[in-house]
Amino acid sequence: MTTVYDFTVKDTKGEDVSLEKYKGKVLLIVNTATKCGFTPQYDGLEDLYKKYKDQGFEILDFPCNQFANQAPEDISEINGICEMKFGTSFDRFDKIDVNGDNADPLYVYLKEEKPGKTGKAIKWNFTKFLVDKNGQVVGRYGSTKKPENIAKDIEKLLAE
């Protein structure tokens, strides 16, 4: 059986990171952009992270430039924007594609496990996938779902 722990992604320095490093934690995996109408959700994501990180919660941030060129910067510029403007402290990874022929294998898996209401494709920036402590994808939330409105689902998984 496949879980998110079976995938390896690139960190912001281009180094391989096995997601097995997050085994036993509740994860929120998000495709992000710095110039999107939903970019202020970084504040809500950081609030969630601060509130639950000591209970075994992690946010995995995957910048993506596939939606209206809203993440045009290189990864070091994205890091600077996220840290300086939004004060993010959760893990960020290298820019990826989430749809199409070059979609990152992790996102191919996430979309297979939890298709959206209109199909598998990611519709926009800040689509969120919730993963339980066993590495299973248990929730998918569209861009309009604010991070604070996912808190109860996170709390339920942390309590299991």
C-alpha positions as a Markdown table, in Angstrom:
| # | Residue | x | y | z |
|---|---|---|---|---|
| 1 | Met | 0.0 | 0.0 | 0.0 |
| 2 | Thr | 1.3 | 3.4 | -1.0 |
| 3 | Thr | 1.5 | 6.3 | 1.5 |
| 4 | Val | 2.9 | 9.8 | 1.3 |
| 5 | Tyr | 6.0 | 8.3 | 3.1 |
| 6 | Asp | 6.9 | 6.5 | -0.1 |
| 7 | Phe | 7.7 | 9.8 | -1.9 |
| 8 | Thr | 10.9 | 11.8 | -2.1 |
| 9 | Val | 10.8 | 15.5 | -2.9 |
| 10 | Lys | 13.4 | 18.3 | -3.3 |
| 11 | Asp | 14.0 | 20.8 | -0.6 |
| 12 | Thr | 14.7 | 24.5 | -1.4 |
| 13 | Lys | 18.4 | 23.6 | -1.9 |
| 14 | Gly | 17.6 | 20.9 | -4.5 |
| 15 | Glu | 18.4 | 18.1 | -2.0 |
| 16 | Asp | 16.3 | 14.9 | -1.8 |
| 17 | Val | 14.0 | 14.7 | 1.2 |
| 18 | Ser | 12.2 | 11.4 | 2.0 |
| 19 | Leu | 8.7 | 12.2 | 3.3 |
| 20 | Glu | 9.3 | 9.2 | 5.7 |
| 21 | Lys | 10.9 | 11.9 | 7.9 |
| 22 | Tyr | 7.3 | 13.0 | 8.7 |
| 23 | Lys | 6.1 | 9.5 | 9.7 |
| 24 | Gly | 3.6 | 9.6 | 12.6 |
| 25 | Lys | 2.7 | 13.2 | 12.0 |
| 26 | Val | -0.4 | 14.9 | 10.7 |
| 27 | Leu | 0.4 | 16.7 | 7.5 |
| 28 | Leu | -1.2 | 19.5 | 5.5 |
| 29 | Ile | 0.3 | 19.6 | 2.0 |
| 30 | Val | -0.3 | 22.9 | 0.1 |
| 31 | Asn | 0.6 | 24.2 | -3.3 |
| 32 | Thr | 1.3 | 27.9 | -2.9 |
| 33 | Ala | 2.1 | 31.1 | -4.8 |
| 34 | Thr | 3.4 | 34.5 | -3.7 |
| 35 | Lys | 1.3 | 36.7 | -6.0 |
| 36 | Cys | -2.2 | 35.1 | -5.7 |
| 37 | Gly | -5.4 | 36.4 | -4.2 |
| 38 | Phe | -5.1 | 33.5 | -1.7 |
| 39 | Thr | -1.5 | 34.3 | -0.7 |
| 40 | Pro | -2.7 | 35.9 | 2.6 |
| 41 | Gln | -3.6 | 32.4 | 3.6 |
| 42 | Tyr | 0.1 | 32.1 | 4.6 |
| 43 | Asp | -0.9 | 33.9 | 7.8 |
| 44 | Gly | -3.6 | 31.3 | 8.6 |
| 45 | Leu | -1.3 | 28.5 | 7.7 |
| 46 | Glu | 1.4 | 29.8 | 10.0 |
| 47 | Asp | -1.2 | 30.2 | 12.8 |
| 48 | Leu | -2.2 | 26.6 | 12.4 |
| 49 | Tyr | 1.4 | 25.5 | 12.4 |
| 50 | Lys | 2.2 | 27.4 | 15.6 |
| 51 | Lys | -0.9 | 26.1 | 17.3 |
| 52 | Tyr | -0.4 | 22.4 | 16.5 |
| 53 | Lys | 3.3 | 21.8 | 15.7 |
| 54 | Asp | 4.1 | 20.6 | 19.2 |
| 55 | Gln | 1.3 | 18.0 | 19.0 |
| 56 | Gly | 2.8 | 16.4 | 15.8 |
| 57 | Phe | 1.5 | 18.6 | 13.0 |
| 58 | Glu | 3.5 | 19.7 | 10.0 |
| 59 | Ile | 2.8 | 21.9 | 6.9 |
| 60 | Leu | 4.6 | 21.0 | 3.7 |
| 61 | Asp | 4.6 | 24.0 | 1.3 |
| 62 | Phe | 5.1 | 23.4 | -2.4 |
| 63 | Pro | 5.3 | 26.6 | -4.5 |
| 64 | Cys | 3.8 | 26.2 | -7.9 |
| 65 | Asn | 3.8 | 28.6 | -10.9 |
| 66 | Gln | 1.2 | 26.8 | -13.0 |
| 67 | Phe | -1.7 | 29.1 | -12.2 |
| 68 | Ala | -1.5 | 32.5 | -14.0 |
| 69 | Asn | 2.2 | 32.9 | -13.4 |
| 70 | Gln | 1.6 | 33.7 | -9.7 |
| 71 | Ala | 4.9 | 32.3 | -8.4 |
| 72 | Pro | 7.4 | 33.6 | -10.9 |
| 73 | Glu | 10.3 | 34.0 | -8.4 |
| 74 | Asp | 13.0 | 31.5 | -7.9 |
| 75 | Ile | 12.9 | 29.5 | -4.7 |
| 76 | Ser | 15.3 | 31.7 | -2.7 |
| 77 | Glu | 13.1 | 34.8 | -3.5 |
| 78 | Ile | 10.0 | 32.8 | -2.5 |
| 79 | Asn | 11.6 | 31.9 | 0.8 |
| 80 | Gly | 12.5 | 35.5 | 1.5 |
| 81 | Ile | 8.9 | 36.7 | 0.7 |
| 82 | Cys | 7.3 | 34.0 | 2.9 |
| 83 | Glu | 9.7 | 34.5 | 5.8 |
| 84 | Met | 9.8 | 38.3 | 5.8 |
| 85 | Lys | 6.2 | 39.2 | 4.8 |
| 86 | Phe | 4.3 | 36.3 | 6.4 |
| 87 | Gly | 6.7 | 35.0 | 9.0 |
| 88 | Thr | 6.3 | 31.4 | 7.9 |
| 89 | Ser | 8.4 | 28.8 | 9.7 |
| 90 | Phe | 7.0 | 25.5 | 8.3 |
| 91 | Asp | 8.8 | 23.4 | 5.8 |
| 92 | Arg | 9.0 | 24.7 | 2.2 |
| 93 | Phe | 10.2 | 22.7 | -0.8 |
| 94 | Asp | 11.3 | 23.4 | -4.3 |
| 95 | Lys | 8.9 | 24.7 | -6.9 |
| 96 | Ile | 6.9 | 21.9 | -8.6 |
| 97 | Asp | 4.2 | 21.3 | -11.1 |
| 98 | Val | 1.0 | 19.9 | -9.7 |
| 99 | Asn | -0.8 | 19.2 | -13.0 |
| 100 | Gly | 0.2 | 18.0 | -16.4 |
| 101 | Asp | 2.9 | 15.7 | -17.8 |
| 102 | Asn | 5.5 | 17.1 | -15.4 |
| 103 | Ala | 3.4 | 16.9 | -12.3 |
| 104 | Asp | 5.4 | 15.9 | -9.2 |
| 105 | Pro | 4.7 | 12.2 | -8.4 |
| 106 | Leu | 3.6 | 13.2 | -4.9 |
| 107 | Tyr | 0.8 | 15.3 | -6.4 |
| 108 | Val | -0.1 | 12.6 | -8.9 |
| 109 | Tyr | -0.7 | 10.4 | -5.8 |
| 110 | Leu | -2.5 | 13.0 | -3.8 |
| 111 | Lys | -4.9 | 13.7 | -6.6 |
| 112 | Glu | -5.5 | 10.0 | -7.1 |
| 113 | Glu | -6.3 | 9.5 | -3.4 |
| 114 | Lys | -8.6 | 12.5 | -3.1 |
| 115 | Pro | -10.0 | 13.8 | -6.4 |
| 116 | Gly | -11.7 | 17.2 | -6.3 |
| 117 | Lys | -15.4 | 17.8 | -6.9 |
| 118 | Thr | -14.8 | 18.3 | -10.6 |
| 119 | Gly | -12.0 | 15.8 | -11.2 |
| 120 | Lys | -8.4 | 15.1 | -10.1 |
| 121 | Ala | -6.7 | 18.3 | -11.4 |
| 122 | Ile | -5.7 | 21.0 | -8.9 |
| 123 | Lys | -7.8 | 24.0 | -9.8 |
| 124 | Trp | -5.7 | 26.7 | -8.2 |
| 125 | Asn | -3.1 | 27.8 | -5.7 |
| 126 | Phe | -3.6 | 26.9 | -2.0 |
| 127 | Thr | -5.3 | 23.6 | -2.6 |
| 128 | Lys | -4.7 | 21.7 | 0.6 |
| 129 | Phe | -4.4 | 17.9 | 1.3 |
| 130 | Leu | -4.7 | 16.6 | 4.9 |
| 131 | Val | -2.8 | 13.4 | 5.7 |
| 132 | Asp | -3.2 | 11.3 | 8.8 |
| 133 | Lys | -0.4 | 9.9 | 11.0 |
| 134 | Asn | -0.3 | 6.7 | 8.9 |
| 135 | Gly | 0.5 | 8.7 | 5.7 |
| 136 | Gln | -3.0 | 8.3 | 4.3 |
| 137 | Val | -4.7 | 11.2 | 2.4 |
| 138 | Val | -7.9 | 11.9 | 4.3 |
| 139 | Gly | -9.0 | 15.3 | 3.1 |
| 140 | Arg | -8.8 | 17.7 | 0.2 |
| 141 | Tyr | -9.8 | 21.4 | 0.5 |
| 142 | Gly | -10.0 | 23.9 | -2.3 |
| 143 | Ser | -8.4 | 27.3 | -2.4 |
| 144 | Thr | -11.3 | 29.1 | -0.8 |
| 145 | Lys | -11.2 | 27.0 | 2.3 |
| 146 | Lys | -9.4 | 29.1 | 4.9 |
| 147 | Pro | -6.8 | 27.3 | 7.0 |
| 148 | Glu | -8.6 | 28.2 | 10.2 |
| 149 | Asn | -11.6 | 26.3 | 8.9 |
| 150 | Ile | -9.5 | 23.1 | 8.8 |
| 151 | Ala | -8.5 | 23.2 | 12.5 |
| 152 | Lys | -11.2 | 20.8 | 13.7 |
| 153 | Asp | -10.2 | 18.2 | 11.2 |
| 154 | Ile | -6.5 | 18.6 | 12.3 |
| 155 | Glu | -7.5 | 18.3 | 15.9 |
| 156 | Lys | -9.5 | 15.1 | 15.3 |
| 157 | Leu | -6.5 | 13.5 | 13.6 |
| 158 | Leu | -4.0 | 14.6 | 16.2 |
| 159 | Ala | -6.3 | 13.0 | 18.9 |
| 160 | Glu | -6.3 | 9.6 | 17.1 |
